[in-house]
Amino acid sequence: MTKKSPGINTICTHTGELEDKQFKGAISPLYMSTSYAFEDVDVKRYPRYFNTPNQVALAKKMAALEHGEAALIFGSGMAAVSTCLLAFLHSGDHVVLQNTLYGGTSNLVVEEFAKFGIEYSFTNNLKPESFEAEIKKNTKVIYIETPSNPLLTITDIKAVADIAMKHGLVSMIDNTFASPLNQNPIDFGIDIVIHSATKYMGGHSDILAGTVISSEEYIDKVFQLAKNFGGSLSDYTVWLLERSIKTMGIRVKAQNKNAKKIARFLERHADIEKVYYPGLKSHPDHQLAKSQMHGFGGMLSFELKEGLDAGLFQKKLNLIKSSMSLAGIESTILSPTLTSHALLTPEERENQGIRDGLMRFSLGIEEKEDLIADIEQALAEVRGNEVRS
């Protein structure tokens, strides 16, 4: 009889946990040491080498969540992105990236890659043929993000993985917005999965971290550069992150549910011009999202009707917080123009479809009725202001 793989909540709770052999505590002990013995030991442990007890244990959990063989834990999502890309790209190489990406990733590529002699191309759209059209003789990597930040565009994961395999390229994906609960790209043929673990894995707006998950071979290649860049995470934060992941399954499912209900509410509202959420049938890639996601996520974006002040709307919210990050248990909202994509030029934002009035909404676990009431009162304030002015 084939042994059944553990369920997602069981993986979140138990995979990779350390045993407290001394006191038999119920949770993983925390090993704070930054200095370990080097004689008569099986492993020479050093924090910058990503191999302290807590780092190794959490990496096992990360790998299990994304159906990979191994993982590394980094000090931030961008530490994970930059180290991973530069581990596979060298002077004279070329990378193909989709045209809708997190602003920090785009800024890394546009501002830094020329210094390393690395060429890059952004696709014109998200159709598979657009990726293939950008491939050159020196292309080494294809990099995607789906759902994307902040417009929730959907990329065909399997199609991109197949193109990468056909041309002998390494495929990478930023899977932060989906989380491992909603999407597992390795199952579709993607080589490397990256997360800002600050977001759904941390889930409480109090941890900064990143992770890369892949095969043993590729993780070793990333490690060879990572140990020199020094982007590892402190063991205390590693321990906190493991604690947070224990509840990720139930948190994300609640956020999925809230996002779907609020997206439907906003889509029907007279003051809302457009809603971006892959769980809506009106989303142009709803069927594609349905085919590759287990759930549609806790993120959405929307625009108010012309004439309504988006900035004032955000200021009038009481329960929903204006905040720069996402995926916490509390609902937050922001303007991508002023935060996540502020480093891009107005032209670059326009090319990605990011308008000044766009708002990115991260759903928490509050009662949906309370969230709707807060949105309604803020919209009423904005309408009142328009009448007075």
Phi, psi and omega in degrees: 000132179287132181287128181287135178292145179296152178288168187299318180292328177291318176299312180303321186277318193244328185299132177079001182290148179270143180271131175275090186286336183279311186246356178061036177292159185280344182242168179297133173291158179254123178257103187274352186298140172254007181221125183233158179298149178241349179260141177056042177232153178286324182230130174274104187270137179206130187307320182290347178265011173060028187229022172290161184307315182290324177296314181297318181295314181294324178300324177296320178294315179302314181298317180296321181297325183255014176059035177255177180269328185205166181208161172231146180251129184246169181286345177196167176297319180290332173296321178293314181297308185294317180295319181296313181296315183285344175288335184246359181237133180230174180305129181095350179275168182224143178234140175257127180236146177290158188281347177246106182224162170306137185302324179296322178292314178301318181294321176303312183293310186292320186269335188248331189296327180299329179295333181262002181071026181260128178271155180211155175221136172262141180290159176281331179205192184257009178289143182308320182295336178291326176290315183294327181294336183269354183288134178241177180298330183260011178291136180237336188221144167244130185236127180229170177211120181207131349300149186273162179254118013247002190270001177056037174289155184241129178254140179287102187297311183296320180298317179293319178298320179295320178296316179299317180295319180301322184259006178069035182255160174270128180257134180232148177222139167271110185256019186300310185297326182281316189074160179295343179292326188256345186198135179232088187299331180300328178296339180260004176105001178291141183281315188227131179247132181240142175226143158278101182289352172304328190276249189293330179291315175288303168073357182233015177058034180221013181226136174247120184195165175215164177211151175234131181234135181193202175283164176303319182298311183288325178295323177297322179294318177295319181301321182301328176272320184301322181294335178274329178285333175074032184264029181285169185253143178298147184294331177296317179291324174302315180296318178297321181294319177298318177302316182293321182296334179305328181255006184302320182302311183285328178295309185294322178298321177293322179290321175304312183298314179297317183298317181296318181290318180290324177299317179295319178299312182294322181298329181271352188281138184293337183268359184254126182280314185206144177237134179249105178205121185294345178280351177274139178296338180283345178294131184301336181244030181302315183293322177295315178300319180298327183281342185234001179240145175277332177210164189264002173091171183256013182248141171211164174228156179204163178234141175281162175299151180304135180100341179268134187277109182293323179295317178295320178304314181295323180290332183275350177291141181253312182278316181281125187268140169282114186208150191278343181253201186202171170076011175282173180288345176263144179284135181225158180220149177206169173258113178303328180299326184263352186228268189300331182240022181293335182284345178279154176285160177305324180293319179295320177294319180297320178297331178270357179083017182266106182266160184299330182274001181290137176237132177260126188243118177257116183279135176263209184248015178295169175291136184298327180297323179289322178294316179298318180298321180293318178297316182297316182292325178292319177296322178297320178297318181294317178298319179298320179295321180295322180294316182294324182279000000 
